[in-house]
Amino acid sequence: MNRRMGQPPEAGRRYIVRQGAYAILPRDGAVLLTCQSDPDPDFQLPGGGIDPGESPLQALHREVFEETGWHIARPRRLGAFRRFVYMPEYTMWAEKLCHVYVAWPTLQISAPTEDNHLAVWMSPQDAALQLGNEGDQHFLSRYFSRSVP
């Protein structure tokens, strides 16, 4: 079972399961995040939904590139968590099953290709404070407390 982070599900509300892949991206003592500016600025681990027919690793590479413009190498799964949220871009309530990886950013190809996203480098300590959800904060803090990037 995956640990729940954030608010518990609301009784009587129907949630659609939405799986996603997200990455902690350390490099030179910093970590690469994405800042989604709409509807409000929100710092996140780069990543997103796994499309039908796509593996979690395929989704991870695609989403990281769309949100940061970077290619990544050597992804390694760290774990997963669940959270229950409203997703305004899809007008639905979702049970998000978030698979978290660590990977290494190898080459920046472009600016983010996804609208309203900005790639941001930050210290791990600042990132842990800025991330917009408990699950991202938990995995980032746990990763940096156990290893040196």
NORJO-V688781 format. One record per pair of residues at least 6 apart in sequence whose ideal C-beta (glycine too) atoms are under 8 Angstrom apart, sorted by the first residue. I is the first residue (numbers start at 1). J is the second residue. D is the distance in whole Angstrom. If there is no record, write none. Layout:
BEGIN
i:I j:J d:D
i:I j:J d:D
END
This chain:
BEGIN
i:2 j:79 d:8
i:2 j:80 d:4
i:2 j:81 d:6
i:2 j:82 d:5
i:2 j:97 d:6
i:3 j:81 d:5
i:3 j:82 d:7
i:4 j:81 d:7
i:4 j:82 d:5
i:4 j:83 d:7
i:4 j:84 d:8
i:5 j:81 d:5
i:5 j:82 d:7
i:5 j:83 d:5
i:5 j:133 d:7
i:5 j:134 d:4
i:5 j:135 d:4
i:5 j:138 d:6
i:6 j:83 d:4
i:6 j:84 d:7
i:6 j:85 d:7
i:6 j:133 d:6
i:6 j:134 d:5
i:6 j:135 d:7
i:7 j:83 d:8
i:7 j:84 d:6
i:7 j:85 d:8
i:8 j:84 d:7
i:9 j:15 d:6
i:9 j:84 d:4
i:9 j:95 d:7
i:10 j:84 d:7
i:13 j:93 d:6
i:14 j:93 d:7
i:15 j:84 d:6
i:15 j:93 d:5
i:15 j:94 d:6
i:15 j:95 d:4
i:16 j:92 d:6
i:16 j:93 d:7
i:16 j:94 d:5
i:16 j:95 d:7
i:17 j:94 d:7
i:17 j:95 d:5
i:17 j:97 d:6
i:18 j:49 d:6
i:18 j:87 d:7
i:18 j:94 d:4
i:18 j:95 d:7
i:18 j:96 d:5
i:18 j:97 d:7
i:19 j:49 d:7
i:19 j:50 d:5
i:19 j:56 d:7
i:19 j:96 d:8
i:19 j:97 d:5
i:19 j:99 d:7
i:20 j:47 d:6
i:20 j:48 d:5
i:20 j:49 d:5
i:20 j:50 d:6
i:20 j:59 d:7
i:20 j:63 d:8
i:20 j:96 d:6
i:20 j:97 d:7
i:20 j:98 d:5
i:20 j:99 d:7
i:21 j:47 d:5
i:21 j:48 d:8
i:21 j:50 d:6
i:21 j:56 d:4
i:21 j:57 d:7
i:21 j:59 d:5
i:21 j:60 d:4
i:21 j:63 d:7
i:21 j:98 d:8
i:21 j:99 d:5
i:21 j:101 d:7
i:22 j:44 d:8
i:22 j:45 d:4
i:22 j:46 d:7
i:22 j:47 d:3
i:22 j:48 d:8
i:22 j:60 d:8
i:22 j:63 d:8
i:22 j:98 d:6
i:22 j:99 d:7
i:22 j:100 d:5
i:22 j:101 d:7
i:22 j:136 d:7
i:23 j:45 d:6
i:23 j:46 d:6
i:23 j:47 d:6
i:23 j:60 d:6
i:23 j:64 d:6
i:23 j:72 d:7
i:23 j:75 d:7
i:23 j:100 d:7
i:23 j:101 d:5
i:23 j:102 d:7
i:23 j:103 d:5
i:24 j:31 d:6
i:24 j:45 d:6
i:24 j:78 d:7
i:24 j:100 d:7
i:24 j:101 d:7
i:24 j:102 d:5
i:24 j:103 d:8
i:24 j:139 d:6
i:24 j:140 d:6
i:24 j:143 d:5
i:25 j:31 d:6
i:25 j:32 d:4
i:25 j:33 d:8
i:25 j:45 d:8
i:25 j:46 d:7
i:25 j:64 d:7
i:25 j:68 d:8
i:25 j:70 d:7
i:25 j:72 d:7
i:25 j:102 d:8
i:25 j:103 d:6
i:25 j:104 d:7
i:25 j:105 d:5
i:26 j:102 d:7
i:26 j:104 d:7
i:26 j:124 d:7
i:26 j:143 d:8
i:26 j:144 d:8
i:26 j:149 d:3
i:27 j:104 d:7
i:27 j:105 d:5
i:27 j:121 d:8
i:27 j:149 d:7
i:28 j:149 d:8
i:29 j:123 d:7
i:29 j:149 d:7
i:30 j:121 d:4
i:30 j:122 d:6
i:30 j:123 d:6
i:30 j:124 d:8
i:31 j:121 d:7
i:31 j:122 d:6
i:31 j:123 d:8
i:31 j:124 d:5
i:31 j:127 d:5
i:31 j:140 d:7
i:31 j:144 d:8
i:31 j:149 d:7
i:32 j:46 d:7
i:32 j:68 d:6
i:32 j:70 d:7
i:32 j:105 d:6
i:32 j:119 d:6
i:32 j:120 d:7
i:32 j:121 d:6
i:33 j:43 d:5
i:33 j:44 d:7
i:33 j:45 d:7
i:33 j:46 d:7
i:33 j:119 d:8
i:33 j:120 d:5
i:33 j:121 d:8
i:33 j:122 d:6
i:33 j:127 d:6
i:33 j:130 d:7
i:33 j:131 d:7
i:34 j:43 d:7
i:34 j:44 d:5
i:34 j:45 d:8
i:34 j:46 d:5
i:34 j:67 d:4
i:34 j:68 d:6
i:34 j:112 d:7
i:34 j:117 d:5
i:34 j:118 d:7
i:34 j:119 d:6
i:34 j:120 d:7
i:35 j:41 d:6
i:35 j:42 d:7
i:35 j:43 d:5
i:35 j:44 d:8
i:35 j:117 d:7
i:35 j:118 d:5
i:35 j:120 d:5
i:36 j:42 d:5
i:36 j:44 d:6
i:36 j:67 d:8
i:36 j:116 d:6
i:36 j:117 d:6
i:37 j:116 d:5
i:37 j:117 d:7
i:37 j:118 d:7
i:38 j:115 d:8
i:38 j:116 d:4
i:39 j:88 d:7
i:42 j:132 d:4
i:43 j:120 d:7
i:43 j:122 d:8
i:43 j:127 d:7
i:43 j:130 d:4
i:43 j:131 d:5
i:43 j:132 d:6
i:44 j:131 d:7
i:44 j:132 d:6
i:44 j:133 d:7
i:44 j:136 d:6
i:45 j:100 d:7
i:45 j:131 d:7
i:45 j:136 d:5
i:45 j:139 d:8
i:45 j:140 d:7
i:46 j:63 d:6
i:46 j:64 d:5
i:46 j:67 d:5
i:46 j:68 d:5
i:46 j:119 d:8
i:47 j:59 d:8
i:47 j:60 d:6
i:47 j:63 d:5
i:47 j:64 d:6
i:47 j:67 d:7
i:47 j:98 d:8
i:48 j:59 d:7
i:48 j:63 d:4
i:48 j:66 d:8
i:48 j:67 d:7
i:49 j:59 d:7
i:49 j:63 d:8
i:50 j:56 d:6
i:50 j:59 d:4
i:51 j:59 d:7
i:54 j:62 d:8
i:56 j:77 d:8
i:56 j:99 d:5
i:57 j:75 d:6
i:60 j:72 d:7
i:60 j:75 d:6
i:60 j:101 d:6
i:60 j:103 d:7
i:61 j:71 d:8
i:61 j:72 d:6
i:61 j:75 d:8
i:64 j:70 d:6
i:64 j:72 d:5
i:64 j:103 d:7
i:64 j:105 d:8
i:65 j:71 d:7
i:65 j:109 d:7
i:65 j:113 d:7
i:66 j:112 d:7
i:66 j:113 d:5
i:66 j:114 d:4
i:66 j:117 d:7
i:67 j:112 d:5
i:67 j:114 d:5
i:67 j:117 d:5
i:67 j:119 d:7
i:68 j:105 d:7
i:68 j:108 d:8
i:68 j:112 d:6
i:68 j:117 d:8
i:68 j:119 d:4
i:69 j:108 d:6
i:69 j:109 d:6
i:69 j:110 d:4
i:69 j:111 d:5
i:69 j:112 d:5
i:69 j:113 d:7
i:69 j:119 d:6
i:70 j:105 d:4
i:70 j:106 d:7
i:70 j:107 d:7
i:70 j:108 d:5
i:70 j:109 d:7
i:70 j:119 d:7
i:71 j:105 d:7
i:71 j:106 d:5
i:71 j:107 d:5
i:71 j:108 d:8
i:71 j:109 d:6
i:72 j:103 d:4
i:72 j:104 d:6
i:72 j:105 d:6
i:72 j:106 d:6
i:73 j:103 d:7
i:73 j:104 d:5
i:73 j:106 d:5
i:74 j:103 d:6
i:74 j:104 d:6
i:75 j:101 d:4
i:75 j:102 d:7
i:75 j:103 d:4
i:76 j:101 d:6
i:76 j:102 d:5
i:76 j:103 d:7
i:77 j:99 d:6
i:77 j:100 d:7
i:77 j:101 d:5
i:78 j:100 d:5
i:78 j:101 d:6
i:78 j:102 d:6
i:78 j:139 d:6
i:78 j:142 d:8
i:78 j:143 d:6
i:79 j:99 d:8
i:79 j:100 d:6
i:79 j:139 d:7
i:80 j:97 d:6
i:80 j:98 d:6
i:80 j:99 d:5
i:80 j:100 d:6
i:81 j:98 d:5
i:81 j:100 d:7
i:81 j:135 d:4
i:81 j:138 d:7
i:81 j:139 d:7
i:82 j:95 d:6
i:82 j:96 d:7
i:82 j:97 d:6
i:82 j:98 d:7
i:83 j:95 d:8
i:83 j:96 d:5
i:83 j:98 d:7
i:83 j:133 d:6
i:83 j:134 d:8
i:83 j:135 d:6
i:84 j:93 d:7
i:84 j:94 d:7
i:84 j:95 d:6
i:84 j:96 d:8
i:85 j:93 d:7
i:85 j:94 d:6
i:85 j:96 d:6
i:86 j:92 d:8
i:86 j:93 d:5
i:86 j:94 d:8
i:87 j:93 d:8
i:87 j:94 d:5
i:98 j:135 d:6
i:100 j:135 d:7
i:100 j:136 d:8
i:100 j:139 d:5
i:102 j:143 d:6
i:108 j:119 d:8
i:111 j:119 d:7
i:112 j:118 d:7
i:112 j:119 d:6
i:122 j:130 d:7
i:124 j:140 d:7
i:124 j:144 d:4
i:124 j:149 d:8
i:127 j:140 d:6
i:128 j:137 d:6
i:128 j:140 d:5
i:128 j:141 d:5
i:128 j:144 d:8
i:131 j:137 d:5
i:131 j:140 d:6
END
